[in-house]
Amino acid sequence: MRNIIILIFLLFSYSLLFSQQSPALPQTDNTETQDLKPNWWSLIIYRPENTERMNDVRCWIKFEDMETGQDVTYTKLKADYAWVSTPGWRHKYQKTYYLSGGMCMHINLKRGKYKITVYTPKEKNNRFKTENNGDWTSNDFYYDTENPANVIWVVPTANENGFYNGGWLITGKSPQYYKFAKPVF
């Protein structure tokens, strides 16, 4: 049995060693002939980690078709998610598309122009005390698959003193990081 295991290991090692192209041989580079374009059907929405209590407050994603104004969140896109701590493990959403702190949403879109917003209804904010006692909503983020971004961020907003004030910001620019993501003013 031991000899069989050693033989399998040697054959596997031999195949790995000689299956790779030798660096002494000339290698062809086809990047000049390929048309390199962004992947228009793929988008990542990242919500960085914040404080422990803030991480537990979910925000739900809404996609509207810019031409018709219709909510197309569950008709023109498919999404799954990963935790930042385990990026290689993707999970399927069971019912609704949401983000908690430390999650990345991986979205496959149909071509088009979209208005993206996130929101947290007041009854779902886990009784988080903020200046805003109503629904927490975000700005409108306009996304065009013909001129795509690879990653956009969702971060909580803060007042001039740096305390969360019950809102969201969707941005194409990475937020400033300290130990946790700094809320945006």
N, C-alpha and C positions, 0 to 999 in steps of 0.2 A: 504494500500500500504506500509505503514511504517513497519507494522508487517511482511509482506512478505520479505522485504529487510533485516530485522533483522534476520528472520528465515534462509534465504539463507546465510547470513554472518556466523551465528552460525554453520550451516551444513558444510560450506566450512572450517571453523576453526577446527571443530571436525575432518573432514576427513584428514586435514593436520597434526593435532596433533597425531592421532593414525595410520597414514599410515607409519610413520617413525619407524625404528627398535629401540627398547628400548636398551639403553646402558647397562642395567643389563643383557641382554641376550648375550650369547656367539656369536661372529660374526666369520664367516669363512673368511679366507684370501686365495684366490686362486692364489696369485702372484707367489708362488713357482712352481705351476704346469703350469702356462701360459708361453709361449715362448715370451718374450718381445723383440721386434725388432723395429728399427726405421721405420717410415712410408716412404718407398722408393719412393712412387709416389707423395709425397707432398714436395714442396720447397717454401720458402718465400724469395723473393729478396726485400731488404729494402733500400730505398734511403733516408737518414736522411735529415732533414731540414738544409738549409744553409742560406745565405743572401736572401733577398726577390727577387732580380734580378736573382740570381743563381737558386733559386727554380723554376723559370719560364722556365729555359732551360731544355728541355726534352732530355732524352736519350732513344734510341730504343734498344730492346733486340734482340739478334740473338742466336739461338741454332743450332749447327751443330752436326750431328751424327759422332762420332769419327771413326766408321768403314767405312762408305761410303763417308764422307766428304760433304754430302748434307745438305742444309739448311732445318731443320725440325721444324722451329719455329711455323708454323701454321698447321703442320701435326701430330706431336707426343706429343703436349702439349696443354692444355687448361688453360687459365689464367683469373683471374679477379683481381680487385684491391680494396684497402681500403685506406682511408686517415688515418694517424696516429692519428689525432684529433678525428676521429669517427671510431674506429677499428671494431665495430660490424656491420657496414654497408658496404657490399661488392657491387661492381659495375661491370657490364660486360663491357669489352672493345668493342667499336663499330667497329673499323677497325684494328688498329695496337697495338702491345704491347709496351708500353713506360712507363717511370717513370719520374715524376717530384719530386721536393723536398718535402719530407713529405709523400711519398706514399710507400705502401707495395704491391708487386705483389704476389698473391697466385697462385701457379702453380701446376697442376696435370700432371705428366709425365708418359710416357710409360717406361718400363725398358730399360736400356742401358747406354752408356757412351757418354757424351756430352762435346762439347767445347762451353762455353758461352762467348759472348762478348757484349759490349754495344757501341753505337756510336751516335754521333750527327753530321749530315751533316752541313757544314759551312753555308749554306743558312737557317738553322733552329736554329742557336745559339742565336737568338734575338739580333744580333749585339753586343754581349758581347765582349768587348775588352780584348784580351789575347795575349800572345806570339805566340800562334798557330793560324795562319790565315786560316788553312785548316780544314778538318774534325776532330772532336774530337773523338778519339777511346780509347778503354780500352786495358788492358792486356787480355790474354786468360786465362779463368778460366776453369779447367777441373773438371767435375762432373760425378760421377759414382753412379748410383742408388743402387748398391750393397754395397757401403760405403758412405751413404748419409750424408749431412749436413742438418740441419733443416732450417737455415737462412744464407744467404750470404748478403753482403753489397755492394752497389755501391756508391762511393764517388768521388768528383772531385779532381783532382790533383792540386798541387801548386808548385811554384818555391821556391828557398831557402829563399825568403823574405816573404813567406806566401800568395802570391797573386795567384789567380787561373791562370793556364797556358794553359787551353784548353785540358784537357784529363780526363780520368776516370780510376778508380781502382776498380776492383772487388776483394773482399777479404772475407775470412771466419772468419775474426777477426773484432770485433766491433771497429769502429774508436773512437778516443778520443773526448769527448764532452766538450764543454764550453757552452755558451749560444746557439750556433748552432754547428753543427758538424764541427770540424776542418778539413780543406782540408789536403790531404795527400801529403807528399813530395816525 
